[in-house]
Amino acid sequence: MDYTQLAPDYIRAIAPYQPGKPISELERELGITGIVKLASNENPLGASPKAIAAARAALDEIGLYPDGNGFALKDALVQRYGVKHEQIVLGNGSNDLLELSTRAFLSVGDKVVYSAHAFAVYALATQAVGATGITVPAQAYGHDLEAMRDAAVTQGAKMIFIANPNNPTGTFLSGDALRDFMTRLPADILVVLDEAYNEYLPAECCYDSISWLQEFPNLIISRTLSKAYGLASLRVGYAMANPQLIDMMNRVRQPFNVNSMAQAAAVEAIKDTDFVQQTFEMNRRGMQQLTDGLRKLGLEYIPSYGNFVAFRIGGATAMYRRLLELGVIVRPIANYDMPDWLRVSIGLESQNDKFLAALAQIIGEK
């Protein structure tokens, strides 16, 4: 018997998400050391020392279940953003929140709009509940908000996913453009605004989406502590929305979906604004270093507002494999309909240097 046939058609059709290759796997495959991983948009500084200390202290209560409501973490978010406890739902990373939004509000046959070249999980989360995804062509590798609105309205979509900045292309939508989009969108279409890379925005690009929650009760804002806060392995995310939406998301949320160490670390990470500022400044320097290097090599890249940059190169698959042989892990993005592109995360100065040197070596070998 083929037991896969017991699953619904829409589940069997899912192509699982492929995470970045870990250092340990490459070490086993190639027998090399000194590997630089610039594939998963992780914080090369790690996490705040205060967050790490809090996680260690939480180990003393490892035998107890975590606070299922996450009171202390929600309270830290309340103090930081001025929202209410009932406007927050916690997630096992922001991926969990994207899935909670589809599980709470979508049924088989419902329609969801997202952009081409946008985060792969939008399509996966949509397909996992039997909903139908509508991919809108990108505009300069980013979101075409007007086309997305038209598609949602004319095709009867129930939800729209928007990433800002977008992963993997790094493109950015201004606050004015987003607010105008929300103003002209029917109130019965939910918008999930994925701001996983929000902390990397320069001051001139920052906008206050949280202040829109009162005006737009159909808005769900998703954020993570995996990127700028450096808690990727602990998996902590949060979403903010009107209490009615949060109530529905909590009904499908798994109990204890954020563990005690993650909650404790997250509380201190949110408070440590100096560490986040250090991360931001390091990222700006690294972005300049990488884009300068790509220009010198004559390679096209997409200006990015995240902690990564996508660049076009001939034979991207072969280039990716050759970089692996030289001890540098980047991310191929052919699955985003960008077969000639690779994405590289911003690392420490020495890591960026190693990537650029390896890239120059490979180009010289052609």
SETIDREN-94859 format. One record per residue (C-alpha): residue number from 1; residue in three letters; x, z, y. Coordinates in steps of 0.25 Angstrom, whole numbers, always signed. Layout:
<sites>
<site num="NUM" residuo="ALA" xx="X" zz="Z" yy="Y"/>
...
</sites>
This chain:
<sites>
<site num="1" residuo="MET" xx="+0" zz="+0" yy="+0"/>
<site num="2" residuo="ASP" xx="+5" zz="-3" yy="+14"/>
<site num="3" residuo="TYR" xx="+2" zz="+10" yy="+21"/>
<site num="4" residuo="THR" xx="+4" zz="+4" yy="+35"/>
<site num="5" residuo="GLN" xx="-9" zz="-3" yy="+33"/>
<site num="6" residuo="LEU" xx="-16" zz="+11" yy="+35"/>
<site num="7" residuo="ALA" xx="-12" zz="+11" yy="+49"/>
<site num="8" residuo="PRO" xx="-20" zz="+4" yy="+60"/>
<site num="9" residuo="ASP" xx="-16" zz="-11" yy="+64"/>
<site num="10" residuo="TYR" xx="-11" zz="-6" yy="+77"/>
<site num="11" residuo="ILE" xx="-2" zz="+4" yy="+71"/>
<site num="12" residuo="ARG" xx="+4" zz="-5" yy="+62"/>
<site num="13" residuo="ALA" xx="+7" zz="-15" yy="+73"/>
<site num="14" residuo="ILE" xx="+15" zz="-5" yy="+81"/>
<site num="15" residuo="ALA" xx="+30" zz="-7" yy="+82"/>
<site num="16" residuo="PRO" xx="+36" zz="+7" yy="+83"/>
<site num="17" residuo="TYR" xx="+44" zz="+11" yy="+96"/>
<site num="18" residuo="GLN" xx="+59" zz="+9" yy="+94"/>
<site num="19" residuo="PRO" xx="+67" zz="+20" yy="+100"/>
<site num="20" residuo="GLY" xx="+81" zz="+18" yy="+105"/>
<site num="21" residuo="LYS" xx="+92" zz="+18" yy="+95"/>
<site num="22" residuo="PRO" xx="+98" zz="+32" yy="+94"/>
<site num="23" residuo="ILE" xx="+113" zz="+35" yy="+95"/>
<site num="24" residuo="SER" xx="+114" zz="+41" yy="+81"/>
<site num="25" residuo="GLU" xx="+108" zz="+28" yy="+75"/>
<site num="26" residuo="LEU" xx="+118" zz="+19" yy="+81"/>
<site num="27" residuo="GLU" xx="+129" zz="+28" yy="+77"/>
<site num="28" residuo="ARG" xx="+124" zz="+27" yy="+63"/>
<site num="29" residuo="GLU" xx="+123" zz="+12" yy="+63"/>
<site num="30" residuo="LEU" xx="+136" zz="+9" yy="+70"/>
<site num="31" residuo="GLY" xx="+145" zz="+21" yy="+68"/>
<site num="32" residuo="ILE" xx="+148" zz="+22" yy="+83"/>
<site num="33" residuo="THR" xx="+149" zz="+34" yy="+92"/>
<site num="34" residuo="GLY" xx="+148" zz="+35" yy="+107"/>
<site num="35" residuo="ILE" xx="+135" zz="+28" yy="+108"/>
<site num="36" residuo="VAL" xx="+127" zz="+27" yy="+121"/>
<site num="37" residuo="LYS" xx="+112" zz="+27" yy="+120"/>
<site num="38" residuo="LEU" xx="+105" zz="+20" yy="+132"/>
<site num="39" residuo="ALA" xx="+93" zz="+15" yy="+125"/>
<site num="40" residuo="SER" xx="+82" zz="+26" yy="+127"/>
<site num="41" residuo="ASN" xx="+82" zz="+29" yy="+142"/>
<site num="42" residuo="GLU" xx="+87" zz="+44" yy="+139"/>
<site num="43" residuo="ASN" xx="+93" zz="+52" yy="+149"/>
<site num="44" residuo="PRO" xx="+108" zz="+52" yy="+147"/>
<site num="45" residuo="LEU" xx="+109" zz="+65" yy="+154"/>
<site num="46" residuo="GLY" xx="+101" zz="+72" yy="+143"/>
<site num="47" residuo="ALA" xx="+91" zz="+83" yy="+148"/>
<site num="48" residuo="SER" xx="+92" zz="+94" yy="+158"/>
<site num="49" residuo="PRO" xx="+100" zz="+105" yy="+153"/>
<site num="50" residuo="LYS" xx="+88" zz="+114" yy="+157"/>
<site num="51" residuo="ALA" xx="+79" zz="+106" yy="+148"/>
<site num="52" residuo="ILE" xx="+89" zz="+107" yy="+137"/>
<site num="53" residuo="ALA" xx="+90" zz="+122" yy="+138"/>
<site num="54" residuo="ALA" xx="+75" zz="+124" yy="+138"/>
<site num="55" residuo="ALA" xx="+74" zz="+115" yy="+125"/>
<site num="56" residuo="ARG" xx="+84" zz="+124" yy="+118"/>
<site num="57" residuo="ALA" xx="+77" zz="+137" yy="+123"/>
<site num="58" residuo="ALA" xx="+64" zz="+131" yy="+117"/>
<site num="59" residuo="LEU" xx="+71" zz="+131" yy="+103"/>
<site num="60" residuo="ASP" xx="+69" zz="+146" yy="+102"/>
<site num="61" residuo="GLU" xx="+54" zz="+143" yy="+100"/>
<site num="62" residuo="ILE" xx="+55" zz="+131" yy="+91"/>
<site num="63" residuo="GLY" xx="+46" zz="+137" yy="+80"/>
<site num="64" residuo="LEU" xx="+35" zz="+137" yy="+90"/>
<site num="65" residuo="TYR" xx="+25" zz="+126" yy="+93"/>
<site num="66" residuo="PRO" xx="+27" zz="+121" yy="+108"/>
<site num="67" residuo="ASP" xx="+17" zz="+123" yy="+119"/>
<site num="68" residuo="GLY" xx="+7" zz="+112" yy="+115"/>
<site num="69" residuo="ASN" xx="+2" zz="+111" yy="+129"/>
<site num="70" residuo="GLY" xx="+16" zz="+111" yy="+135"/>
<site num="71" residuo="PHE" xx="+12" zz="+121" yy="+147"/>
<site num="72" residuo="ALA" xx="+26" zz="+123" yy="+152"/>
<site num="73" residuo="LEU" xx="+30" zz="+108" yy="+152"/>
<site num="74" residuo="LYS" xx="+17" zz="+105" yy="+159"/>
<site num="75" residuo="ASP" xx="+19" zz="+116" yy="+169"/>
<site num="76" residuo="ALA" xx="+32" zz="+110" yy="+173"/>
<site num="77" residuo="LEU" xx="+26" zz="+96" yy="+175"/>
<site num="78" residuo="VAL" xx="+15" zz="+103" yy="+183"/>
<site num="79" residuo="GLN" xx="+25" zz="+109" yy="+192"/>
<site num="80" residuo="ARG" xx="+33" zz="+96" yy="+193"/>
<site num="81" residuo="TYR" xx="+21" zz="+86" yy="+195"/>
<site num="82" residuo="GLY" xx="+10" zz="+95" yy="+201"/>
<site num="83" residuo="VAL" xx="+0" zz="+90" yy="+189"/>
<site num="84" residuo="LYS" xx="-8" zz="+100" yy="+181"/>
<site num="85" residuo="HIS" xx="-6" zz="+104" yy="+167"/>
<site num="86" residuo="GLU" xx="-19" zz="+96" yy="+162"/>
<site num="87" residuo="GLN" xx="-13" zz="+83" yy="+168"/>
<site num="88" residuo="ILE" xx="-1" zz="+84" yy="+158"/>
<site num="89" residuo="VAL" xx="+1" zz="+80" yy="+144"/>
<site num="90" residuo="LEU" xx="+14" zz="+82" yy="+137"/>
<site num="91" residuo="GLY" xx="+20" zz="+72" yy="+127"/>
<site num="92" residuo="ASN" xx="+31" zz="+70" yy="+117"/>
<site num="93" residuo="GLY" xx="+38" zz="+61" yy="+126"/>
<site num="94" residuo="SER" xx="+31" zz="+51" yy="+135"/>
<site num="95" residuo="ASN" xx="+29" zz="+42" yy="+123"/>
<site num="96" residuo="ASP" xx="+19" zz="+53" yy="+118"/>
<site num="97" residuo="LEU" xx="+11" zz="+52" yy="+131"/>
<site num="98" residuo="LEU" xx="+10" zz="+37" yy="+130"/>
<site num="99" residuo="GLU" xx="+4" zz="+38" yy="+116"/>
<site num="100" residuo="LEU" xx="-5" zz="+50" yy="+120"/>
<site num="101" residuo="SER" xx="-11" zz="+41" yy="+131"/>
<site num="102" residuo="THR" xx="-14" zz="+30" yy="+121"/>
<site num="103" residuo="ARG" xx="-19" zz="+40" yy="+111"/>
<site num="104" residuo="ALA" xx="-28" zz="+47" yy="+121"/>
<site num="105" residuo="PHE" xx="-35" zz="+35" yy="+127"/>
<site num="106" residuo="LEU" xx="-34" zz="+23" yy="+119"/>
<site num="107" residuo="SER" xx="-41" zz="+18" yy="+107"/>
<site num="108" residuo="VAL" xx="-40" zz="+6" yy="+98"/>
<site num="109" residuo="GLY" xx="-43" zz="-7" yy="+106"/>
<site num="110" residuo="ASP" xx="-40" zz="+0" yy="+120"/>
<site num="111" residuo="LYS" xx="-30" zz="-8" yy="+129"/>
<site num="112" residuo="VAL" xx="-18" zz="-4" yy="+136"/>
<site num="113" residuo="VAL" xx="-9" zz="-11" yy="+146"/>
<site num="114" residuo="TYR" xx="+6" zz="-10" yy="+147"/>
<site num="115" residuo="SER" xx="+17" zz="-19" yy="+153"/>
<site num="116" residuo="ALA" xx="+26" zz="-28" yy="+145"/>
<site num="117" residuo="HIS" xx="+40" zz="-21" yy="+144"/>
<site num="118" residuo="ALA" xx="+34" zz="-7" yy="+145"/>
<site num="119" residuo="PHE" xx="+37" zz="+4" yy="+136"/>
<site num="120" residuo="ALA" xx="+34" zz="+1" yy="+122"/>
<site num="121" residuo="VAL" xx="+26" zz="+14" yy="+119"/>
<site num="122" residuo="TYR" xx="+15" zz="+9" yy="+127"/>
<site num="123" residuo="ALA" xx="+12" zz="-2" yy="+117"/>
<site num="124" residuo="LEU" xx="+15" zz="+7" yy="+105"/>
<site num="125" residuo="ALA" xx="+5" zz="+18" yy="+110"/>
<site num="126" residuo="THR" xx="-6" zz="+8" yy="+113"/>
<site num="127" residuo="GLN" xx="-5" zz="+2" yy="+100"/>
<site num="128" residuo="ALA" xx="-4" zz="+15" yy="+92"/>
<site num="129" residuo="VAL" xx="-18" zz="+18" yy="+96"/>
<site num="130" residuo="GLY" xx="-24" zz="+4" yy="+94"/>
<site num="131" residuo="ALA" xx="-25" zz="+0" yy="+108"/>
<site num="132" residuo="THR" xx="-21" zz="-13" yy="+113"/>
<site num="133" residuo="GLY" xx="-9" zz="-15" yy="+123"/>
<site num="134" residuo="ILE" xx="-9" zz="-25" yy="+134"/>
<site num="135" residuo="THR" xx="+5" zz="-29" yy="+138"/>
<site num="136" residuo="VAL" xx="+5" zz="-34" yy="+153"/>
<site num="137" residuo="PRO" xx="+17" zz="-43" yy="+156"/>
<site num="138" residuo="ALA" xx="+28" zz="-36" yy="+164"/>
<site num="139" residuo="GLN" xx="+31" zz="-39" yy="+179"/>
<site num="140" residuo="ALA" xx="+47" zz="-39" yy="+181"/>
<site num="141" residuo="TYR" xx="+48" zz="-31" yy="+168"/>
<site num="142" residuo="GLY" xx="+38" zz="-21" yy="+174"/>
<site num="143" residuo="HIS" xx="+24" zz="-18" yy="+175"/>
<site num="144" residuo="ASP" xx="+14" zz="-28" yy="+181"/>
<site num="145" residuo="LEU" xx="+4" zz="-18" yy="+186"/>
<site num="146" residuo="GLU" xx="-6" zz="-28" yy="+191"/>
<site num="147" residuo="ALA" xx="-6" zz="-35" yy="+178"/>
<site num="148" residuo="MET" xx="-7" zz="-22" yy="+170"/>
<site num="149" residuo="ARG" xx="-19" zz="-18" yy="+178"/>
<site num="150" residuo="ASP" xx="-26" zz="-31" yy="+176"/>
<site num="151" residuo="ALA" xx="-23" zz="-31" yy="+161"/>
<site num="152" residuo="ALA" xx="-29" zz="-17" yy="+160"/>
<site num="153" residuo="VAL" xx="-41" zz="-20" yy="+168"/>
<site num="154" residuo="THR" xx="-45" zz="-34" yy="+162"/>
<site num="155" residuo="GLN" xx="-42" zz="-30" yy="+148"/>
<site num="156" residuo="GLY" xx="-48" zz="-16" yy="+148"/>
<site num="157" residuo="ALA" xx="-36" zz="-8" yy="+146"/>
<site num="158" residuo="LYS" xx="-37" zz="+7" yy="+145"/>
<site num="159" residuo="MET" xx="-23" zz="+11" yy="+148"/>
<site num="160" residuo="ILE" xx="-10" zz="+6" yy="+155"/>
<site num="161" residuo="PHE" xx="+4" zz="+10" yy="+152"/>
<site num="162" residuo="ILE" xx="+14" zz="+9" yy="+164"/>
<site num="163" residuo="ALA" xx="+28" zz="+13" yy="+163"/>
<site num="164" residuo="ASN" xx="+35" zz="+16" yy="+176"/>
<site num="165" residuo="PRO" xx="+47" zz="+14" yy="+176"/>
<site num="166" residuo="ASN" xx="+45" zz="+5" yy="+164"/>
<site num="167" residuo="ASN" xx="+53" zz="+6" yy="+151"/>
<site num="168" residuo="PRO" xx="+61" zz="-2" yy="+147"/>
<site num="169" residuo="THR" xx="+61" zz="-11" yy="+160"/>
<site num="170" residuo="GLY" xx="+63" zz="+0" yy="+170"/>
<site num="171" residuo="THR" xx="+53" zz="-6" yy="+180"/>
<site num="172" residuo="PHE" xx="+46" zz="+2" yy="+190"/>
<site num="173" residuo="LEU" xx="+32" zz="+2" yy="+197"/>
<site num="174" residuo="SER" xx="+31" zz="+8" yy="+210"/>
<site num="175" residuo="GLY" xx="+21" zz="+20" yy="+213"/>
<site num="176" residuo="ASP" xx="+13" zz="+11" yy="+222"/>
<site num="177" residuo="ALA" xx="+11" zz="+0" yy="+212"/>
<site num="178" residuo="LEU" xx="+7" zz="+10" yy="+201"/>
<site num="179" residuo="ARG" xx="-2" zz="+18" yy="+210"/>
<site num="180" residuo="ASP" xx="-9" zz="+5" yy="+215"/>
<site num="181" residuo="PHE" xx="-10" zz="+1" yy="+200"/>
<site num="182" residuo="MET" xx="-17" zz="+14" yy="+197"/>
<site num="183" residuo="THR" xx="-26" zz="+13" yy="+209"/>
<site num="184" residuo="ARG" xx="-31" zz="-1" yy="+204"/>
<site num="185" residuo="LEU" xx="-33" zz="+2" yy="+190"/>
<site num="186" residuo="PRO" xx="-47" zz="+6" yy="+184"/>
<site num="187" residuo="ALA" xx="-47" zz="+21" yy="+181"/>
<site num="188" residuo="ASP" xx="-51" zz="+20" yy="+167"/>
<site num="189" residuo="ILE" xx="-37" zz="+13" yy="+163"/>
<site num="190" residuo="LEU" xx="-27" zz="+24" yy="+160"/>
<site num="191" residuo="VAL" xx="-13" zz="+22" yy="+165"/>
<site num="192" residuo="VAL" xx="-1" zz="+28" yy="+158"/>
<site num="193" residuo="LEU" xx="+11" zz="+28" yy="+168"/>
<site num="194" residuo="ASP" xx="+23" zz="+31" yy="+160"/>
<site num="195" residuo="GLU" xx="+34" zz="+37" yy="+169"/>
<site num="196" residuo="ALA" xx="+44" zz="+40" yy="+159"/>
<site num="197" residuo="TYR" xx="+56" zz="+36" yy="+169"/>
<site num="198" residuo="ASN" xx="+49" zz="+41" yy="+181"/>
<site num="199" residuo="GLU" xx="+61" zz="+51" yy="+184"/>
<site num="200" residuo="TYR" xx="+71" zz="+39" yy="+186"/>
<site num="201" residuo="LEU" xx="+63" zz="+33" yy="+198"/>
<site num="202" residuo="PRO" xx="+71" zz="+33" yy="+211"/>
<site num="203" residuo="ALA" xx="+64" zz="+41" yy="+222"/>
<site num="204" residuo="GLU" xx="+59" zz="+28" yy="+229"/>
<site num="205" residuo="CYS" xx="+52" zz="+24" yy="+217"/>
<site num="206" residuo="CYS" xx="+45" zz="+37" yy="+213"/>
<site num="207" residuo="TYR" xx="+30" zz="+39" yy="+214"/>
<site num="208" residuo="ASP" xx="+21" zz="+50" yy="+211"/>
<site num="209" residuo="SER" xx="+12" zz="+45" yy="+200"/>
<site num="210" residuo="ILE" xx="+8" zz="+60" yy="+196"/>
<site num="211" residuo="SER" xx="+1" zz="+60" yy="+210"/>
<site num="212" residuo="TRP" xx="-8" zz="+49" yy="+205"/>
<site num="213" residuo="LEU" xx="-14" zz="+57" yy="+194"/>
<site num="214" residuo="GLN" xx="-26" zz="+62" yy="+202"/>
<site num="215" residuo="GLU" xx="-29" zz="+48" yy="+207"/>
<site num="216" residuo="PHE" xx="-28" zz="+41" yy="+194"/>
<site num="217" residuo="PRO" xx="-34" zz="+49" yy="+183"/>
<site num="218" residuo="ASN" xx="-31" zz="+37" yy="+173"/>
<site num="219" residuo="LEU" xx="-16" zz="+39" yy="+175"/>
<site num="220" residuo="ILE" xx="-7" zz="+45" yy="+165"/>
<site num="221" residuo="ILE" xx="+8" zz="+48" yy="+169"/>
<site num="222" residuo="SER" xx="+18" zz="+49" yy="+157"/>
<site num="223" residuo="ARG" xx="+32" zz="+54" yy="+159"/>
<site num="224" residuo="THR" xx="+43" zz="+59" yy="+150"/>
<site num="225" residuo="LEU" xx="+55" zz="+69" yy="+150"/>
<site num="226" residuo="SER" xx="+63" zz="+60" yy="+140"/>
<site num="227" residuo="LYS" xx="+70" zz="+52" yy="+151"/>
<site num="228" residuo="ALA" xx="+75" zz="+58" yy="+164"/>
<site num="229" residuo="TYR" xx="+73" zz="+72" yy="+159"/>
<site num="230" residuo="GLY" xx="+81" zz="+69" yy="+146"/>
<site num="231" residuo="LEU" xx="+71" zz="+75" yy="+136"/>
<site num="232" residuo="ALA" xx="+70" zz="+63" yy="+127"/>
<site num="233" residuo="SER" xx="+72" zz="+70" yy="+114"/>
<site num="234" residuo="LEU" xx="+62" zz="+81" yy="+117"/>
<site num="235" residuo="ARG" xx="+51" zz="+71" yy="+120"/>
<site num="236" residuo="VAL" xx="+43" zz="+76" yy="+132"/>
<site num="237" residuo="GLY" xx="+33" zz="+68" yy="+141"/>
<site num="238" residuo="TYR" xx="+21" zz="+71" yy="+149"/>
<site num="239" residuo="ALA" xx="+9" zz="+64" yy="+155"/>
<site num="240" residuo="MET" xx="+1" zz="+67" yy="+167"/>
<site num="241" residuo="ALA" xx="-13" zz="+62" yy="+169"/>
<site num="242" residuo="ASN" xx="-27" zz="+67" yy="+173"/>
<site num="243" residuo="PRO" xx="-31" zz="+79" yy="+164"/>
<site num="244" residuo="GLN" xx="-42" zz="+71" yy="+157"/>
<site num="245" residuo="LEU" xx="-31" zz="+61" yy="+152"/>
<site num="246" residuo="ILE" xx="-22" zz="+72" yy="+148"/>
<site num="247" residuo="ASP" xx="-32" zz="+79" yy="+140"/>
<site num="248" residuo="MET" xx="-34" zz="+66" yy="+132"/>
<site num="249" residuo="MET" xx="-19" zz="+65" yy="+130"/>
<site num="250" residuo="ASN" xx="-18" zz="+79" yy="+125"/>
<site num="251" residuo="ARG" xx="-29" zz="+77" yy="+115"/>
<site num="252" residuo="VAL" xx="-20" zz="+67" yy="+107"/>
<site num="253" residuo="ARG" xx="-7" zz="+74" yy="+110"/>
<site num="254" residuo="GLN" xx="+0" zz="+80" yy="+98"/>
<site num="255" residuo="PRO" xx="+1" zz="+95" yy="+99"/>
<site num="256" residuo="PHE" xx="+15" zz="+100" yy="+103"/>
<site num="257" residuo="ASN" xx="+19" zz="+86" yy="+106"/>
<site num="258" residuo="VAL" xx="+30" zz="+92" yy="+115"/>
<site num="259" residuo="ASN" xx="+39" zz="+102" yy="+109"/>
<site num="260" residuo="SER" xx="+44" zz="+115" yy="+114"/>
<site num="261" residuo="MET" xx="+58" zz="+111" yy="+117"/>
<site num="262" residuo="ALA" xx="+53" zz="+98" yy="+124"/>
<site num="263" residuo="GLN" xx="+44" zz="+106" yy="+133"/>
<site num="264" residuo="ALA" xx="+54" zz="+116" yy="+137"/>
<site num="265" residuo="ALA" xx="+64" zz="+106" yy="+140"/>
<site num="266" residuo="ALA" xx="+54" zz="+97" yy="+148"/>
<site num="267" residuo="VAL" xx="+50" zz="+109" yy="+157"/>
<site num="268" residuo="GLU" xx="+65" zz="+111" yy="+161"/>
<site num="269" residuo="ALA" xx="+68" zz="+96" yy="+162"/>
<site num="270" residuo="ILE" xx="+56" zz="+94" yy="+172"/>
<site num="271" residuo="LYS" xx="+62" zz="+106" yy="+180"/>
<site num="272" residuo="ASP" xx="+76" zz="+100" yy="+181"/>
<site num="273" residuo="THR" xx="+74" zz="+90" yy="+192"/>
<site num="274" residuo="ASP" xx="+89" zz="+90" yy="+194"/>
<site num="275" residuo="PHE" xx="+92" zz="+84" yy="+180"/>
<site num="276" residuo="VAL" xx="+82" zz="+73" yy="+182"/>
<site num="277" residuo="GLN" xx="+88" zz="+70" yy="+196"/>
<site num="278" residuo="GLN" xx="+102" zz="+69" yy="+189"/>
<site num="279" residuo="THR" xx="+96" zz="+60" yy="+178"/>
<site num="280" residuo="PHE" xx="+90" zz="+51" yy="+189"/>
<site num="281" residuo="GLU" xx="+103" zz="+50" yy="+197"/>
<site num="282" residuo="MET" xx="+111" zz="+47" yy="+184"/>
<site num="283" residuo="ASN" xx="+101" zz="+36" yy="+180"/>
<site num="284" residuo="ARG" xx="+102" zz="+29" yy="+194"/>
<site num="285" residuo="ARG" xx="+117" zz="+29" yy="+193"/>
<site num="286" residuo="GLY" xx="+116" zz="+24" yy="+178"/>
<site num="287" residuo="MET" xx="+106" zz="+13" yy="+182"/>
<site num="288" residuo="GLN" xx="+115" zz="+8" yy="+193"/>
<site num="289" residuo="GLN" xx="+127" zz="+8" yy="+183"/>
<site num="290" residuo="LEU" xx="+119" zz="+0" yy="+172"/>
<site num="291" residuo="THR" xx="+112" zz="-10" yy="+182"/>
<site num="292" residuo="ASP" xx="+126" zz="-12" yy="+189"/>
<site num="293" residuo="GLY" xx="+132" zz="-15" yy="+175"/>
<site num="294" residuo="LEU" xx="+121" zz="-24" yy="+170"/>
<site num="295" residuo="ARG" xx="+122" zz="-32" yy="+183"/>
<site num="296" residuo="LYS" xx="+137" zz="-34" yy="+181"/>
<site num="297" residuo="LEU" xx="+135" zz="-39" yy="+167"/>
<site num="298" residuo="GLY" xx="+125" zz="-49" yy="+173"/>
<site num="299" residuo="LEU" xx="+113" zz="-43" yy="+166"/>
<site num="300" residuo="GLU" xx="+98" zz="-43" yy="+171"/>
<site num="301" residuo="TYR" xx="+92" zz="-29" yy="+171"/>
<site num="302" residuo="ILE" xx="+78" zz="-24" yy="+175"/>
<site num="303" residuo="PRO" xx="+79" zz="-14" yy="+187"/>
<site num="304" residuo="SER" xx="+75" zz="+0" yy="+181"/>
<site num="305" residuo="TYR" xx="+69" zz="+12" yy="+186"/>
<site num="306" residuo="GLY" xx="+71" zz="+20" yy="+173"/>
<site num="307" residuo="ASN" xx="+83" zz="+25" yy="+166"/>
<site num="308" residuo="PHE" xx="+86" zz="+12" yy="+159"/>
<site num="309" residuo="VAL" xx="+88" zz="-3" yy="+162"/>
<site num="310" residuo="ALA" xx="+84" zz="-15" yy="+155"/>
<site num="311" residuo="PHE" xx="+93" zz="-27" yy="+155"/>
<site num="312" residuo="ARG" xx="+93" zz="-41" yy="+150"/>
<site num="313" residuo="ILE" xx="+103" zz="-47" yy="+141"/>
<site num="314" residuo="GLY" xx="+104" zz="-58" yy="+131"/>
<site num="315" residuo="GLY" xx="+104" zz="-55" yy="+116"/>
<site num="316" residuo="ALA" xx="+98" zz="-41" yy="+119"/>
<site num="317" residuo="THR" xx="+97" zz="-37" yy="+105"/>
<site num="318" residuo="ALA" xx="+111" zz="-41" yy="+101"/>
<site num="319" residuo="MET" xx="+116" zz="-34" yy="+114"/>
<site num="320" residuo="TYR" xx="+109" zz="-21" yy="+110"/>
<site num="321" residuo="ARG" xx="+115" zz="-21" yy="+96"/>
<site num="322" residuo="ARG" xx="+129" zz="-24" yy="+102"/>
<site num="323" residuo="LEU" xx="+127" zz="-13" yy="+112"/>
<site num="324" residuo="LEU" xx="+124" zz="-4" yy="+100"/>
<site num="325" residuo="GLU" xx="+137" zz="-8" yy="+94"/>
<site num="326" residuo="LEU" xx="+144" zz="-3" yy="+106"/>
<site num="327" residuo="GLY" xx="+137" zz="+10" yy="+106"/>
<site num="328" residuo="VAL" xx="+127" zz="+8" yy="+117"/>
<site num="329" residuo="ILE" xx="+112" zz="+9" yy="+114"/>
<site num="330" residuo="VAL" xx="+102" zz="+2" yy="+123"/>
<site num="331" residuo="ARG" xx="+88" zz="-3" yy="+121"/>
<site num="332" residuo="PRO" xx="+83" zz="-17" yy="+117"/>
<site num="333" residuo="ILE" xx="+69" zz="-20" yy="+123"/>
<site num="334" residuo="ALA" xx="+65" zz="-32" yy="+116"/>
<site num="335" residuo="ASN" xx="+53" zz="-25" yy="+111"/>
<site num="336" residuo="TYR" xx="+49" zz="-24" yy="+126"/>
<site num="337" residuo="ASP" xx="+48" zz="-39" yy="+127"/>
<site num="338" residuo="MET" xx="+62" zz="-39" yy="+133"/>
<site num="339" residuo="PRO" xx="+71" zz="-45" yy="+122"/>
<site num="340" residuo="ASP" xx="+83" zz="-48" yy="+131"/>
<site num="341" residuo="TRP" xx="+84" zz="-34" yy="+137"/>
<site num="342" residuo="LEU" xx="+90" zz="-21" yy="+134"/>
<site num="343" residuo="ARG" xx="+87" zz="-8" yy="+140"/>
<site num="344" residuo="VAL" xx="+98" zz="+2" yy="+143"/>
<site num="345" residuo="SER" xx="+96" zz="+17" yy="+147"/>
<site num="346" residuo="ILE" xx="+104" zz="+23" yy="+159"/>
<site num="347" residuo="GLY" xx="+115" zz="+32" yy="+153"/>
<site num="348" residuo="LEU" xx="+126" zz="+40" yy="+158"/>
<site num="349" residuo="GLU" xx="+137" zz="+32" yy="+166"/>
<site num="350" residuo="SER" xx="+146" zz="+32" yy="+154"/>
<site num="351" residuo="GLN" xx="+135" zz="+27" yy="+145"/>
<site num="352" residuo="ASN" xx="+131" zz="+16" yy="+155"/>
<site num="353" residuo="ASP" xx="+145" zz="+12" yy="+155"/>
<site num="354" residuo="LYS" xx="+146" zz="+10" yy="+140"/>
<site num="355" residuo="PHE" xx="+133" zz="+2" yy="+140"/>
<site num="356" residuo="LEU" xx="+138" zz="-7" yy="+151"/>
<site num="357" residuo="ALA" xx="+152" zz="-9" yy="+145"/>
<site num="358" residuo="ALA" xx="+145" zz="-12" yy="+131"/>
<site num="359" residuo="LEU" xx="+136" zz="-22" yy="+138"/>
<site num="360" residuo="ALA" xx="+148" zz="-29" yy="+145"/>
<site num="361" residuo="GLN" xx="+156" zz="-29" yy="+132"/>
<site num="362" residuo="ILE" xx="+144" zz="-36" yy="+124"/>
<site num="363" residuo="ILE" xx="+142" zz="-46" yy="+135"/>
<site num="364" residuo="GLY" xx="+157" zz="-49" yy="+135"/>
<site num="365" residuo="GLU" xx="+156" zz="-52" yy="+120"/>
<site num="366" residuo="LYS" xx="+146" zz="-63" yy="+122"/>
</sites>
